Amino acid sequence: MEEDSWYIQVLLRDDNTYQLEFRDGVAAEHCQTRTVSQEKVLTALLGWAAGRTDWRSDFMWNNIGSEFAD
């Protein structure tokens, strides 16, 4: 994936947990978390889309940027 990419995505896993990821411009800033709360996921997606800065605070994030290194 190219640099200068900002996105958020969610996957409903087979175990009914939500895997939420975001990328903040570069591969080194790609983070992931999991939750069972659909409400928290929705709040995060809407907060990200609105440009708010507090949407990340309800989660413990893991930086997975090393998975995308060349």
MDTraj code that builds the backbone (N, CA, C; nanometers):
import mdtraj as md
import numpy as np

residues = "MET GLU GLU ASP SER TRP TYR ILE GLN VAL LEU LEU ARG ASP ASP ASN THR TYR GLN LEU GLU PHE ARG ASP GLY VAL ALA ALA GLU HIS CYS GLN THR ARG THR VAL SER GLN GLU LYS VAL LEU THR ALA LEU LEU GLY TRP ALA ALA GLY ARG THR ASP TRP ARG SER ASP PHE MET TRP ASN ASN ILE GLY SER GLU PHE ALA ASP".split()
xyz = np.array([
    [0.0848, -0.1171, 0.0000],
    [0.0000, 0.0000, 0.0000],
    [0.0892, 0.1233, 0.0000],
    [0.0486, 0.2229, -0.0673],
    [0.1291, 0.3436, -0.0810],
    [0.1271, 0.4299, 0.0449],
    [0.2261, 0.5183, 0.0528],
    [0.2320, 0.6127, 0.1637],
    [0.1219, 0.7170, 0.1460],
    [0.1028, 0.7980, 0.2458],
    [-0.0018, 0.9006, 0.2450],
    [-0.1411, 0.8409, 0.2322],
    [-0.1652, 0.7337, 0.3066],
    [-0.2967, 0.6692, 0.3089],
    [-0.3555, 0.6800, 0.4484],
    [-0.4765, 0.7302, 0.4555],
    [-0.5500, 0.7389, 0.5817],
    [-0.6796, 0.6626, 0.5635],
    [-0.7028, 0.5657, 0.6506],
    [-0.8298, 0.4942, 0.6428],
    [-0.8600, 0.4261, 0.7750],
    [-0.9839, 0.3837, 0.7847],
    [-1.0294, 0.3021, 0.8967],
    [-1.1122, 0.1896, 0.8356],
    [-1.1031, 0.0723, 0.8944],
    [-1.1800, -0.0412, 0.8426],
    [-1.2180, -0.1326, 0.9572],
    [-1.3237, -0.2101, 0.9344],
    [-1.3713, -0.3020, 1.0370],
    [-1.4072, -0.4351, 0.9729],
    [-1.3792, -0.5412, 1.0456],
    [-1.4108, -0.6765, 1.0020],
    [-1.4886, -0.7449, 1.1132],
    [-1.6023, -0.8022, 1.0803],
    [-1.6754, -0.8854, 1.1761],
    [-1.6188, -1.0258, 1.1628],
    [-1.5521, -1.0712, 1.2660],
    [-1.4851, -1.2015, 1.2617],
    [-1.5840, -1.3145, 1.2908],
    [-1.5422, -1.4362, 1.2605],
    [-1.6279, -1.5532, 1.2804],
    [-1.6694, -1.5736, 1.4261],
    [-1.5892, -1.5217, 1.5196],
    [-1.6223, -1.5370, 1.6615],
    [-1.7083, -1.4216, 1.7145],
    [-1.7666, -1.3444, 1.6208],
    [-1.8551, -1.2313, 1.6532],
    [-1.7845, -1.1170, 1.7258],
    [-1.6544, -1.1051, 1.7074],
    [-1.5820, -0.9874, 1.7546],
    [-1.5554, -0.8983, 1.6343],
    [-1.5348, -0.7718, 1.6626],
    [-1.5041, -0.6751, 1.5581],
    [-1.3550, -0.6452, 1.5623],
    [-1.2915, -0.6561, 1.4478],
    [-1.1513, -0.6187, 1.4336],
    [-1.1484, -0.4821, 1.3663],
    [-1.1006, -0.3841, 1.4376],
    [-1.0979, -0.2467, 1.3897],
    [-0.9529, -0.2076, 1.3637],
    [-0.9272, -0.1476, 1.2473],
    [-0.7929, -0.1035, 1.2110],
    [-0.7991, 0.0373, 1.1555],
    [-0.6896, 0.1098, 1.1758],
    [-0.6759, 0.2391, 1.1095],
    [-0.5316, 0.2586, 1.0666],
    [-0.5159, 0.3367, 0.9642],
    [-0.3834, 0.3741, 0.9141],
    [-0.3778, 0.5249, 0.9133],
    [-0.2702, 0.5773, 0.9687],
    [-0.2566, 0.7212, 0.9864],
    [-0.1451, 0.7766, 0.8987],
    [-0.1614, 0.7599, 0.7682],
    [-0.0692, 0.8198, 0.6722],
    [0.0399, 0.7298, 0.6200],
    [0.1032, 0.6512, 0.7077],
    [0.2146, 0.5663, 0.6662],
    [0.1997, 0.4282, 0.7291],
    [0.2676, 0.3296, 0.6703],
    [0.2564, 0.1917, 0.7185],
    [0.2950, 0.1771, 0.8651],
    [0.3917, 0.2552, 0.9114],
    [0.4362, 0.2463, 1.0505],
    [0.3265, 0.2876, 1.1487],
    [0.2265, 0.3569, 1.1002],
    [0.1148, 0.4026, 1.1849],
    [-0.0140, 0.3279, 1.1503],
    [-0.0041, 0.1958, 1.1443],
    [-0.1199, 0.1098, 1.1180],
    [-0.1480, 0.0346, 1.2476],
    [-0.2662, 0.0548, 1.3040],
    [-0.3002, -0.0017, 1.4347],
    [-0.4259, -0.0863, 1.4259],
    [-0.4379, -0.1788, 1.5209],
    [-0.5490, -0.2731, 1.5220],
    [-0.5961, -0.2954, 1.6653],
    [-0.7247, -0.3233, 1.6776],
    [-0.7827, -0.3616, 1.8058],
    [-0.9003, -0.4548, 1.7802],
    [-0.9506, -0.5144, 1.8858],
    [-1.0699, -0.5985, 1.8771],
    [-1.1658, -0.5597, 1.9881],
    [-1.2945, -0.5788, 1.9594],
    [-1.3977, -0.5513, 2.0587],
    [-1.5212, -0.6356, 2.0278],
    [-1.6049, -0.6519, 2.1269],
    [-1.7342, -0.7172, 2.1061],
    [-1.8442, -0.6130, 2.0907],
    [-1.8092, -0.4862, 2.1097],
    [-1.9088, -0.3790, 2.1129],
    [-1.9321, -0.3151, 1.9756],
    [-2.0471, -0.3442, 1.9188],
    [-2.0849, -0.2806, 1.7930],
    [-2.0991, -0.1300, 1.8121],
    [-2.1479, -0.0878, 1.9273],
    [-2.1660, 0.0544, 1.9556],
    [-2.0324, 0.1291, 1.9559],
    [-1.9294, 0.0701, 2.0171],
    [-1.7975, 0.1341, 2.0180],
    [-1.7398, 0.1450, 1.8767],
    [-1.7615, 0.0420, 1.7966],
    [-1.7128, 0.0449, 1.6579],
    [-1.7826, 0.1564, 1.5811],
    [-1.9124, 0.1643, 1.5933],
    [-1.9880, 0.2685, 1.5243],
    [-1.9427, 0.4078, 1.5684],
    [-1.9246, 0.4259, 1.6982],
    [-1.8776, 0.5542, 1.7502],
    [-1.7401, 0.5887, 1.6939],
    [-1.6521, 0.4900, 1.6859],
    [-1.5181, 0.5133, 1.6305],
    [-1.5250, 0.5503, 1.4830],
    [-1.6027, 0.4779, 1.4052],
    [-1.6141, 0.5070, 1.2615],
    [-1.6696, 0.6471, 1.2369],
    [-1.7740, 0.6807, 1.3098],
    [-1.8333, 0.8139, 1.2929],
    [-1.7393, 0.9244, 1.3406],
    [-1.6682, 0.8997, 1.4495],
    [-1.5724, 0.9978, 1.4997],
    [-1.4588, 1.0205, 1.4022],
    [-1.4071, 0.9112, 1.3453],
    [-1.2999, 0.9225, 1.2450],
    [-1.3497, 1.0019, 1.1247],
    [-1.4686, 0.9679, 1.0754],
    [-1.5245, 1.0359, 0.9578],
    [-1.5486, 1.1842, 0.9834],
    [-1.5793, 1.2200, 1.1074],
    [-1.6062, 1.3593, 1.1426],
    [-1.4780, 1.4370, 1.1730],
    [-1.3648, 1.3674, 1.1741],
    [-1.2384, 1.4348, 1.2005],
    [-1.2121, 1.4626, 1.3474],
    [-1.2863, 1.3968, 1.4356],
    [-1.2623, 1.4158, 1.5790],
    [-1.1334, 1.3449, 1.6199],
    [-1.0776, 1.3821, 1.7324],
    [-0.9533, 1.3208, 1.7784],
    [-0.9745, 1.2211, 1.8917],
    [-1.0932, 1.2150, 1.9483],
    [-1.1177, 1.1295, 2.0646],
    [-1.1693, 0.9902, 2.0310],
    [-1.1872, 0.9569, 1.9038],
    [-1.2497, 0.8306, 1.8665],
    [-1.1652, 0.7082, 1.9039],
    [-1.0365, 0.7236, 1.9250],
    [-0.9474, 0.6113, 1.9573],
    [-0.9481, 0.5738, 2.1056],
    [-0.9992, 0.6611, 2.1893],
    [-0.9791, 0.6486, 2.3333],
    [-1.0483, 0.5295, 2.3997],
    [-1.1474, 0.4696, 2.3373],
    [-1.2194, 0.3577, 2.3990],
    [-1.1528, 0.2224, 2.3761],
    [-1.0341, 0.2209, 2.3151],
    [-0.9706, 0.0951, 2.2769],
    [-0.8253, 0.0900, 2.3213],
    [-0.7741, -0.0328, 2.3349],
    [-0.6316, -0.0587, 2.3530],
    [-0.5802, -0.0971, 2.2136],
    [-0.4965, -0.0133, 2.1550],
    [-0.4506, -0.0321, 2.0182],
    [-0.3154, -0.1029, 2.0148],
    [-0.2984, -0.1892, 1.9144],
    [-0.1711, -0.2549, 1.8874],
    [-0.1200, -0.2034, 1.7539],
    [0.0032, -0.1537, 1.7523],
    [0.0628, -0.1093, 1.6276],
    [0.1078, -0.2322, 1.5503],
    [0.0520, -0.2504, 1.4289],
    [0.0874, -0.3641, 1.3439],
    [0.1589, -0.3164, 1.2178],
    [0.2147, -0.1988, 1.2231],
    [0.2842, -0.1415, 1.1086],
    [0.3965, -0.2268, 1.0552],
    [0.4623, -0.3026, 1.1415],
    [0.5729, -0.3867, 1.0962],
    [0.5281, -0.4951, 0.9982],
    [0.4003, -0.5307, 1.0001],
    [0.3467, -0.6296, 0.9062],
    [0.3421, -0.5760, 0.7635],
    [0.3538, -0.4445, 0.7487],
    [0.3427, -0.3816, 0.6175],
    [0.4761, -0.3257, 0.5692],
    [0.5823, -0.3516, 0.6431],
    [0.7150, -0.3020, 0.6036],
    [0.7646, -0.3774, 0.4810],
    [0.8383, -0.3062, 0.3982],
    [0.8926, -0.3685, 0.2762],
    [1.0017, -0.4673, 0.3066],
])
top = md.Topology()
chain = top.add_chain()
for i, resn in enumerate(residues, 1):
    res = top.add_residue(resn, chain, resSeq=i)
    for name in ("N", "CA", "C"):
        top.add_atom(name, md.element.get_by_symbol(name[0]), res)
traj = md.Trajectory(xyz[None], top)
